[in-house]
Amino acid sequence: MTEFAQQALERLRDTSNFQWYVIPLLSFVFYVYTVEAEKRNWNIVLAGLAFWGADWFNEIVNSLVFRFTGYAPIWAEPGPSAYLILVGLNIETMFMFAVAGIIWSKMLHPDKDFKYLGLPNRWAVAIIGSLFCVIIEYFLNSANALTWDWPWWGRAMPFLIFIFGYLWFFVFAFWVYDMKTMKQKLITVGTIWAVDMVALVVFISLKWI
């Protein structure tokens, strides 16, 4: 087991680190979703939930990699946090991902064929957003707030972080955004969240994550 993995494991779901700033962060997330719901921007609300659900799926897979290798997760967040939910996800990061999909979806043009920088705007926002997130990860990694122990995931291999760490979140969220019917959107978003919730309950109960 790597040093960073051990540090994350020691902090995992330790309530003694709780800080009161969690409450205003929670209020901020509620506010963002309430404002969009008030405006009946259901496309944006569901795209935001799709993005968030995609991240939870990645975080569960990341934790399972640690469980079955016994070496390290693909990424870890071993630094100070008010609450470490999973080895690679603290509560502060969770709140960020909760609103990230809404923020980026607001950058989409109403016409999905409209181009930004010569690219269909969905792909332009997805690529730029993913690049931005990878750059932020580099800064976090330099501070050991977000750590990488596997040679195939890190500064030497940014393409994997770009594609599997972020790009598919954007593609999935924007796909939901553009679905033709509300039924399709609800089924798709409901499915990924159902998978996430069942996996969390089962794997935490088994002490696998």
C-alpha positions in Angstrom: 0.0 0.0 0.0 1.4 3.4 -0.9 1.9 6.2 1.6 -0.8 8.4 0.1 -3.3 5.5 0.0 -2.6 4.8 3.7 -3.2 8.4 4.6 -6.5 8.4 2.7 -7.5 5.2 4.4 -6.8 6.6 7.8 -9.1 9.6 7.1 -11.8 7.7 5.4 -15.3 8.6 6.9 -13.7 10.0 10.0 -16.2 12.4 11.5 -13.7 14.0 13.9 -12.5 16.2 11.0 -15.9 17.9 10.5 -15.9 21.6 9.8 -18.9 24.0 9.8 -18.1 25.4 6.4 -19.8 22.2 5.0 -23.2 23.7 5.8 -22.9 26.8 3.6 -21.5 24.6 0.8 -24.6 22.5 1.1 -26.8 25.6 1.0 -25.0 26.8 -2.1 -25.7 23.5 -3.9 -29.4 23.7 -2.9 -29.5 27.3 -4.1 -28.1 26.5 -7.5 -30.6 23.7 -8.1 -33.5 25.6 -6.7 -32.8 28.6 -9.0 -32.8 26.3 -12.0 -35.9 24.5 -10.9 -37.7 27.8 -10.3 -36.9 28.7 -13.9 -38.0 25.3 -15.0 -34.6 24.7 -16.6 -35.1 20.9 -16.4 -32.6 20.2 -19.2 -29.9 21.9 -17.1 -31.0 20.4 -13.8 -30.9 16.9 -15.3 -27.6 17.5 -17.1 -26.2 18.6 -13.8 -27.4 15.4 -12.1 -26.1 13.3 -14.9 -22.6 14.9 -14.6 -22.7 14.3 -10.8 -23.9 10.7 -11.2 -21.1 10.0 -13.7 -18.5 11.3 -11.1 -19.9 9.1 -8.4 -19.6 6.1 -10.8 -15.9 6.9 -11.4 -15.3 7.3 -7.7 -16.8 3.9 -6.9 -14.7 2.3 -9.6 -11.6 4.1 -8.2 -12.3 2.8 -4.7 -12.8 -0.8 -6.0 -9.4 -0.6 -7.7 -7.8 0.1 -4.3 -9.8 -2.7 -2.7 -8.8 -5.3 -5.2 -5.2 -4.3 -5.8 -4.3 -3.4 -2.2 -1.8 -1.0 -3.6 -3.5 2.3 -4.3 -6.6 3.9 -5.9 -6.2 5.5 -9.3 -6.4 8.8 -7.5 -6.6 9.7 -3.8 -7.5 12.8 -1.7 -5.4 12.2 1.4 -5.1 15.8 2.5 -7.1 17.7 5.1 -10.9 17.6 4.6 -14.1 18.1 6.6 -15.1 14.6 5.6 -13.5 12.0 3.2 -16.4 10.0 1.7 -14.4 7.7 -0.5 -10.6 7.4 -0.8 -10.7 9.7 -3.9 -13.6 11.9 -3.0 -13.9 14.4 -0.1 -17.0 16.3 0.7 -15.6 19.6 -0.7 -14.9 17.9 -4.1 -18.4 16.3 -4.0 -20.1 19.6 -3.7 -18.0 21.0 -6.6 -19.1 18.1 -8.8 -22.7 18.6 -7.7 -22.9 22.0 -9.5 -20.2 21.5 -12.2 -22.6 20.0 -14.7 -25.0 22.9 -14.3 -22.3 25.4 -14.7 -20.9 23.9 -17.9 -24.3 23.2 -19.3 -25.1 26.9 -19.1 -22.3 27.4 -21.7 -24.1 25.4 -24.3 -25.7 27.2 -27.3 -29.5 26.5 -27.7 -28.7 25.2 -31.2 -26.6 22.1 -30.8 -25.2 22.5 -34.4 -23.9 26.0 -33.6 -20.1 26.0 -33.5 -17.6 27.3 -31.1 -14.0 27.6 -32.4 -15.0 25.5 -35.4 -16.4 22.7 -33.4 -20.1 21.8 -32.6 -20.6 23.7 -29.3 -21.3 20.5 -27.3 -17.9 19.1 -28.2 -16.2 22.4 -27.8 -17.5 22.9 -24.2 -16.8 19.3 -23.4 -13.2 19.4 -24.6 -12.4 22.8 -23.0 -14.1 21.8 -19.8 -12.1 18.6 -19.6 -8.8 20.4 -20.3 -9.7 22.9 -17.6 -10.3 20.1 -15.1 -7.1 18.4 -15.9 -5.1 21.6 -15.4 -6.8 22.1 -12.0 -5.9 18.5 -11.1 -2.3 19.2 -11.9 -2.3 22.1 -9.4 -4.0 19.9 -6.8 -1.5 17.2 -7.4 1.4 19.6 -7.0 0.1 20.3 -3.5 -0.5 16.6 -2.7 -4.2 17.4 -2.3 -4.9 15.0 -5.1 -2.4 12.2 -5.6 -1.6 9.6 -8.3 0.4 6.5 -7.6 -0.1 4.5 -10.8 2.4 5.2 -13.6 -0.4 5.0 -16.2 -2.5 7.8 -14.5 -0.7 11.1 -13.9 1.4 13.8 -15.5 3.0 11.4 -18.0 -0.4 10.1 -19.1 -2.8 13.1 -19.2 -4.9 11.6 -21.9 -6.4 9.0 -19.6 -7.3 11.7 -17.1 -8.8 13.8 -19.9 -10.9 11.0 -21.4 -11.9 8.8 -18.5 -11.5 11.3 -15.7 -13.7 14.0 -17.3 -14.6 14.0 -20.9 -17.2 11.2 -20.6 -18.9 13.2 -17.8 -19.4 16.1 -20.2 -20.5 13.9 -23.1 -23.0 12.0 -20.9 -24.4 15.2 -19.4 -24.8 16.9 -22.7 -26.3 13.8 -24.2 -29.0 13.9 -21.5 -29.4 17.7 -22.1 -30.2 17.1 -25.8 -32.6 14.1 -25.3 -35.9 14.7 -27.0 -38.3 13.7 -24.2 -38.4 14.2 -20.4 -39.0 10.5 -20.0 -35.7 9.6 -21.7 -33.9 12.1 -19.5 -35.4 10.8 -16.3 -34.8 7.1 -17.2 -31.2 7.8 -18.1 -30.4 9.9 -15.0 -32.4 7.6 -12.8 -30.5 4.6 -14.0 -27.0 6.0 -13.3 -28.0 7.2 -9.9 -29.7 3.8 -9.1 -26.5 2.0 -10.0 -24.5 4.4 -7.9 -26.7 4.1 -4.8 -26.9 0.3 -5.0 -23.1 0.1 -5.4 -22.5 2.5 -2.5 -24.8 0.6 -0.2 -23.5 -2.9 -1.2 -19.8 -2.1 -1.3 -19.7 0.0 1.8 -21.6 -2.7 3.7 -19.0 -5.2 2.5 -16.3 -2.8 3.5 -14.9 -2.9 0.0 -14.9 0.9 -0.4 
